[in-house]
Amino acid sequence: MGNPEDWKELARKAVNEKDPKKLLTIIEELNKALAQREEQLRRVLKRPAKKKKGGNRLLFVDDEPSVRLTLPPLLQERGFQVQVAANISEALTAVKAHQFDVLLADINIDREGDGFSVVEAMREANSDCVTVLLTAYPAFESAIQGIRDEVDDYFTKPADLDAIVSTIDRKLLVRGIQRALPAKNVSQTQAA
């Protein structure tokens, strides 16, 4: 993987691969290529004058009331300014009305796979927004759709909140955004 653009070719191959074993191999290669690219970008972005402040505005979309009640306060403890949407309509209205740094959304909100429509709207509104999807029902098709839609990451519920926040922070840094972290550090927590 010498060429920084190799990840794009691997992503194209993954989208078209039908054999699950070959796809897994391609995805592993893609993850390595993306990690290398991320490291290259991180080195370029280490110049403090180039880092932007922010990264704390997060839109959380989930149709499950218990998840909407428990996860946002935990994200707020981690320093995020969380806006919650319970359905696609609320999410699309929020995307149009506000600027977000992070989208954290369930894949199946009002109907199967419609979380991708929120990703698409967010990409149109803010192409630099970090997009992370959650699902209780992981599927090969949704993973492929995530690759096609250039989702930053995909977590299966219940998800490790530390892993989600770490991924968000890493993806923000790649975009040149240094998120202000809260003073206290919360121990490992399971997200819905």
C-alpha positions in Angstrom: 0.0 0.0 0.0 2.5 2.6 -1.1 0.1 4.8 -2.9 -2.1 7.0 -0.7 -5.0 6.4 -3.1 -4.9 2.6 -2.8 -7.8 2.8 -0.3 -10.1 4.1 -2.9 -9.4 1.2 -5.2 -9.9 -1.3 -2.3 -13.2 0.4 -1.5 -14.3 0.0 -5.1 -13.3 -3.7 -5.0 -15.2 -4.2 -1.7 -18.4 -2.7 -3.1 -18.3 -5.1 -6.0 -17.1 -8.3 -4.2 -19.8 -11.0 -3.7 -17.7 -13.6 -1.9 -17.9 -12.9 1.9 -14.4 -14.4 2.5 -12.8 -12.3 -0.2 -14.7 -9.3 1.0 -13.4 -9.8 4.6 -9.9 -9.9 3.2 -10.4 -6.7 1.2 -12.0 -5.0 4.2 -9.0 -5.9 6.3 -6.7 -4.5 3.6 -8.9 -1.4 3.4 -8.7 -0.9 7.1 -4.9 -1.1 7.0 -4.7 1.3 4.1 -7.1 3.8 5.8 -5.1 3.6 9.0 -1.9 4.4 7.1 -3.6 7.2 5.3 -5.0 8.5 8.6 -1.5 8.4 10.1 -0.1 10.3 7.1 -2.8 12.9 7.5 -2.3 13.1 11.2 1.4 13.9 10.7 0.5 16.7 8.3 -2.2 18.0 10.7 0.1 18.0 13.8 0.9 21.6 13.1 -0.9 23.4 16.0 -1.7 26.5 13.9 -3.8 24.4 11.5 -6.0 22.8 14.1 -9.5 24.1 14.5 -11.4 24.1 17.7 -14.8 22.5 17.9 -15.9 19.0 17.2 -18.3 18.9 20.1 -21.6 19.5 18.2 -23.2 16.0 17.9 -26.5 15.0 16.4 -27.8 11.7 18.0 -30.6 9.9 16.1 -32.3 6.8 17.5 -36.0 5.8 17.7 -35.7 3.8 20.9 -36.8 6.0 23.9 -34.6 4.2 26.4 -31.5 4.8 24.2 -32.4 8.5 23.7 -32.7 8.9 27.5 -29.4 7.1 28.4 -26.8 7.7 25.8 -27.0 11.6 25.3 -26.1 12.3 29.0 -23.1 10.0 28.7 -22.0 11.8 25.6 -22.5 15.2 27.3 -20.2 14.0 30.1 -17.6 13.3 27.4 -17.9 17.0 26.4 -20.4 16.8 23.5 -23.2 19.2 22.9 -25.9 16.7 22.0 -29.0 17.4 20.0 -31.4 14.4 19.9 -33.7 13.3 17.1 -36.3 10.5 17.5 -37.0 10.0 13.8 -35.9 10.8 10.3 -38.0 14.0 10.1 -36.6 15.5 13.2 -33.1 14.5 12.1 -33.4 16.1 8.7 -34.9 19.3 10.2 -31.9 19.4 12.6 -29.4 18.9 9.8 -30.9 21.8 7.9 -31.1 24.1 10.9 -27.8 23.5 12.6 -24.1 22.8 11.9 -22.9 19.5 13.4 -19.4 18.1 13.8 -20.6 14.5 14.5 -23.6 12.4 13.5 -24.2 9.3 15.6 -27.3 7.5 14.3 -29.0 4.2 14.4 -29.2 2.5 11.0 -32.9 1.5 11.4 -34.8 4.5 12.7 -38.3 4.7 11.2 -37.7 1.8 8.8 -34.9 -0.5 7.9 -31.8 1.2 6.6 -33.1 4.8 6.7 -30.3 6.0 8.9 -28.4 6.2 5.6 -30.7 9.0 4.5 -29.6 11.0 7.5 -25.9 10.3 6.6 -26.6 11.5 3.0 -28.3 14.7 4.2 -25.5 15.3 6.6 -22.8 14.8 3.9 -24.7 17.4 1.8 -24.9 19.9 4.6 -21.4 19.3 6.0 -19.0 17.0 4.1 -16.5 17.2 7.0 -19.0 15.8 9.6 -17.9 12.6 11.2 -20.6 9.9 10.7 -20.9 6.9 12.9 -23.7 4.4 12.7 -25.1 2.1 15.3 -27.1 -1.1 14.8 -28.6 -3.9 16.8 -28.9 -5.9 13.6 -25.6 -6.0 11.8 -25.8 -7.2 8.3 -23.5 -7.6 5.4 -25.6 -5.3 3.2 -25.6 -2.5 5.7 -21.8 -2.8 6.1 -21.4 -2.5 2.3 -23.8 0.5 2.2 -21.7 2.1 4.9 -18.6 1.7 2.7 -20.5 3.1 -0.3 -21.8 6.1 1.7 -18.3 6.7 3.2 -19.5 6.3 6.8 -16.6 6.8 9.2 -17.5 3.8 11.4 -20.1 1.3 12.2 -20.8 -0.1 15.7 -23.0 -3.0 16.8 -25.2 -2.4 19.8 -24.5 -2.6 22.6 -21.4 -0.6 21.7 -18.5 0.4 23.9 -18.9 4.1 24.4 -15.1 4.6 24.9 -14.5 3.0 21.5 -17.1 5.3 19.9 -15.7 8.4 21.5 -12.1 7.4 20.6 -13.2 6.8 17.0 -14.9 10.2 16.8 -11.9 12.0 18.3 -9.6 10.2 15.9 -11.7 11.1 12.9 -12.1 14.7 14.0 -8.3 15.0 14.3 -7.8 13.7 10.7 -10.1 16.5 9.7 -7.9 19.0 11.6 -10.4 19.5 14.5 -9.2 19.3 18.1 -12.1 18.6 20.3 -12.2 20.2 23.7 -12.3 17.4 26.3 -14.0 17.6 29.6 -12.0 17.7 32.8 -13.2 14.4 34.2 -12.7 11.1 32.5 -15.6 8.6 32.6 -14.7 5.0 32.8 -15.6 2.5 30.2 -19.4 2.4 29.5 -21.6 0.4 27.3 -23.7 2.4 24.9 -27.2 1.1 24.0 
